[in-house]
């Protein structure tokens, strides 16, 4: 039997080998109220062949949220059972609740060549970066603390105690920005969503992610050139 450390090392080694046909994992994080959910929704609507990883949480659904769409809402007991069964790629305590990413969905999507976007807190993002060296990390930075406060207050989904906890944690969360590959300044949702979509397209165009296909095309050019040379003999 492999130890947990050996399992994680094996996962990291396997997932660090980017190659043609393998999907890309995009990890998006921000402080609560930073706007990551809104930007992800816009990008999903404009970028083809991009899916979304639905996380598990022990918090209660907010008004309008549907189980299996925004989150899978589960009891603390169920969440702890999933931890014990090693079903999470990452999980963390966030604002006094539990959040986690299902291992099976992420690995299935990327192994079948589909790109997937994951919305997590900074703790979850750090765990993903440690396990998956080829994951693309994006941090959404709100323009100011006061605007973040206004956004959280205006959405009206948190109790005063929950709101205070989220605001108290925000300064620590934004200080994690330097650990991410990309930072998007979310002062304008349209522009910020365009930037996120541009990151997806740019990462898809990396040579390391499409080298097999590129080599096939180059070899076809070479074969054509050799054929022309032989016909001139």
C-alpha positions as CSV (number, residue, x, y, z in Angstrom):
1,X,0.0,0.0,0.0
2,X,1.3,3.5,-0.9
3,X,1.5,6.1,1.8
4,X,-0.4,9.3,1.4
5,X,2.8,11.1,0.7
6,X,3.7,8.5,-2.0
7,X,0.3,8.9,-3.5
8,X,0.6,12.6,-3.7
9,X,4.1,12.4,-5.2
10,X,2.8,10.0,-7.9
11,X,0.0,12.4,-8.7
12,X,2.4,15.3,-9.0
13,X,4.7,13.4,-11.2
14,X,1.9,12.2,-13.5
15,X,0.2,15.6,-13.8
16,X,3.4,17.5,-14.4
17,X,3.9,15.8,-17.8
18,X,2.0,18.2,-20.0
19,X,1.4,16.8,-23.5
20,X,-0.8,17.1,-26.5
21,X,-4.3,15.9,-25.8
22,X,-4.2,16.5,-22.1
23,X,-6.6,19.1,-20.6
24,X,-5.5,22.1,-18.7
25,X,-6.5,22.8,-15.1
26,X,-7.1,26.5,-14.4
27,X,-7.2,27.4,-10.7
28,X,-8.9,30.8,-9.9
29,X,-8.8,32.3,-6.4
30,X,-9.7,35.6,-4.7
31,X,-10.9,36.8,-1.3
32,X,-14.6,36.2,-0.6
33,X,-16.5,38.9,-2.7
34,X,-13.6,39.4,-5.1
35,X,-15.7,38.5,-8.0
36,X,-14.2,35.2,-9.1
37,X,-17.5,33.5,-9.6
38,X,-18.9,36.2,-11.8
39,X,-15.8,36.3,-14.0
40,X,-15.7,32.5,-14.3
41,X,-19.3,32.4,-15.4
42,X,-18.6,35.0,-18.1
43,X,-15.6,33.1,-19.3
44,X,-17.5,29.8,-19.4
45,X,-20.1,31.5,-21.6
46,X,-17.5,32.8,-24.1
47,X,-14.7,30.2,-24.2
48,X,-15.6,26.9,-25.9
49,X,-14.5,23.5,-24.5
50,X,-14.1,24.7,-21.0
51,X,-15.8,23.0,-18.1
52,X,-16.3,23.9,-14.4
53,X,-15.4,21.8,-11.4
54,X,-18.2,22.0,-8.9
55,X,-16.8,21.9,-5.3
56,X,-18.3,20.4,-2.2
57,X,-19.1,22.5,0.9
58,X,-20.7,22.2,4.3
59,X,-22.2,25.7,4.2
60,X,-25.9,26.2,3.5
61,X,-27.1,27.1,0.0
62,X,-27.6,30.8,-0.6
63,X,-30.8,32.1,-2.1
64,X,-31.0,30.9,-5.8
65,X,-28.2,28.4,-5.5
66,X,-28.8,24.9,-6.7
67,X,-27.2,21.7,-5.4
68,X,-24.8,20.4,-8.0
69,X,-24.6,23.7,-9.9
70,X,-22.8,26.2,-7.6
71,X,-21.7,23.6,-5.1
72,X,-22.6,20.1,-3.9
73,X,-24.0,20.9,-0.4
74,X,-23.3,18.2,2.1
75,X,-23.3,17.6,5.8
76,X,-20.1,17.8,7.9
77,X,-20.4,14.1,8.5
78,X,-20.6,13.4,4.7
79,X,-17.6,15.7,4.1
80,X,-15.5,14.0,6.7
81,X,-16.4,10.6,5.2
82,X,-15.1,11.8,1.9
83,X,-11.9,13.0,3.5
84,X,-11.4,9.6,5.1
85,X,-12.0,8.0,1.7
86,X,-9.4,10.2,0.0
87,X,-12.0,11.6,-2.4
88,X,-10.7,15.2,-2.4
89,X,-7.9,16.6,-4.5
90,X,-7.8,19.4,-1.9
91,X,-10.0,20.5,1.0
92,X,-9.8,23.3,3.6
93,X,-11.6,25.1,6.4
94,X,-12.7,28.5,5.0
95,X,-14.6,31.0,7.0
96,X,-15.6,28.3,9.5
97,X,-16.9,26.0,6.8
98,X,-15.4,23.0,4.8
99,X,-14.8,23.2,1.1
100,X,-13.3,20.6,-1.1
101,X,-12.5,19.6,-4.8
102,X,-13.5,16.1,-6.0
103,X,-10.4,14.3,-7.2
104,X,-12.3,12.1,-9.7
105,X,-13.9,14.9,-11.7
106,X,-10.7,16.9,-12.2
107,X,-8.6,13.9,-13.2
108,X,-11.3,12.5,-15.5
109,X,-11.7,15.9,-17.3
110,X,-8.0,16.6,-17.9
111,X,-7.2,12.9,-18.8
112,X,-9.8,13.1,-21.5
113,X,-8.4,16.3,-23.0
114,X,-10.9,18.7,-21.6
115,X,-9.9,22.0,-20.0
116,X,-11.5,22.6,-16.6
117,X,-11.7,25.7,-14.4
118,X,-11.6,25.4,-10.6
119,X,-12.8,28.1,-8.1
120,X,-11.0,27.8,-4.8
121,X,-9.8,29.8,-1.8
122,X,-6.0,30.6,-1.4
123,X,-5.5,27.5,0.8
124,X,-7.0,25.3,-1.9
125,X,-4.9,26.9,-4.6
126,X,-1.8,26.3,-2.7
127,X,-2.6,22.6,-2.3
128,X,-3.3,22.3,-6.1
129,X,-0.1,24.0,-7.0
130,X,1.8,21.6,-4.7
131,X,0.2,18.5,-6.4
132,X,-0.1,19.6,-10.0
133,X,2.9,21.5,-11.4
134,X,1.2,22.2,-14.7
135,X,-1.9,23.8,-13.3
136,X,-2.5,27.5,-14.3
137,X,-3.2,29.8,-11.3
138,X,-5.1,33.0,-11.5
139,X,-5.7,35.5,-8.7
140,X,-8.6,38.0,-8.8
141,X,-7.7,41.2,-6.9
142,X,-10.5,43.5,-5.9
143,X,-9.6,47.2,-6.4
144,X,-9.9,48.2,-2.7
145,X,-10.9,46.9,0.7
146,X,-13.9,49.3,0.7
147,X,-15.2,48.1,-2.6
148,X,-14.8,44.5,-1.4
149,X,-16.9,45.4,1.7
150,X,-19.5,47.0,-0.5
151,X,-19.8,43.9,-2.7
152,X,-20.1,41.6,0.3
153,X,-22.8,43.8,1.9
154,X,-24.7,44.3,-1.3
155,X,-25.1,40.6,-2.1
156,X,-26.9,40.3,1.3
157,X,-26.1,36.6,1.8
158,X,-24.0,36.7,5.0
159,X,-25.0,37.3,8.6
160,X,-23.2,40.2,10.3
161,X,-20.9,37.6,12.0
162,X,-20.1,35.9,8.7
163,X,-19.5,39.2,6.9
164,X,-17.1,40.4,9.7
165,X,-15.2,37.1,9.4
166,X,-14.8,37.3,5.6
167,X,-13.6,40.9,5.9
168,X,-11.2,40.0,8.6
169,X,-9.7,37.3,6.5
170,X,-9.5,39.4,3.3
171,X,-6.1,41.1,4.0
172,X,-4.4,37.8,4.6
173,X,-5.9,36.3,1.5
174,X,-4.9,39.2,-0.8
175,X,-1.3,38.8,0.4
176,X,-1.1,35.5,-1.4
177,X,-1.2,37.1,-4.8
178,X,2.5,36.6,-5.4
179,X,2.1,32.8,-5.4
180,X,-0.1,33.0,-8.6
181,X,1.0,33.0,-12.2
182,X,-1.5,35.7,-13.2
183,X,-3.2,38.5,-11.3
184,X,-6.4,40.1,-12.7
185,X,-7.4,43.5,-11.3
186,X,-11.2,43.3,-11.0
187,X,-12.2,46.9,-11.3
188,X,-14.3,46.3,-14.4
189,X,-16.0,42.9,-14.9
190,X,-16.1,43.0,-18.7
191,X,-12.4,43.8,-19.0
192,X,-11.4,41.3,-16.3
193,X,-13.4,38.5,-17.9
194,X,-11.7,39.3,-21.3
195,X,-8.3,39.0,-19.5
196,X,-9.2,35.7,-18.0
197,X,-10.4,34.4,-21.4
198,X,-7.2,35.6,-23.0
199,X,-5.2,33.7,-20.4
200,X,-7.1,30.5,-21.3
201,X,-6.4,31.0,-25.0
202,X,-2.7,31.8,-24.4
203,X,-2.2,28.7,-22.3
204,X,-3.8,26.6,-24.9
205,X,-1.3,28.0,-27.5
206,X,1.8,27.0,-25.4
207,X,4.2,24.8,-27.4
208,X,4.5,22.4,-24.5
209,X,0.7,21.7,-24.6
210,X,0.5,21.0,-28.3
211,X,4.0,19.8,-29.2
212,X,2.9,16.5,-30.7
213,X,0.5,18.2,-33.1
214,X,3.1,20.8,-34.0
215,X,5.6,18.1,-34.8
216,X,3.1,16.3,-37.1
217,X,2.6,19.5,-39.1
218,X,6.3,20.2,-39.3
219,X,7.0,16.6,-40.4
220,X,4.4,17.0,-43.1
221,X,6.1,20.1,-44.3
222,X,9.4,18.2,-44.3
223,X,8.0,15.3,-46.2
224,X,6.5,17.7,-48.8
225,X,9.9,19.3,-49.2
226,X,11.6,16.0,-49.7
227,X,9.0,14.9,-52.2
228,X,9.6,18.1,-54.3
229,X,13.3,17.6,-54.1
230,X,13.0,14.0,-55.4
231,X,10.7,15.0,-58.2
232,X,13.4,17.4,-59.5
233,X,16.0,14.7,-59.8
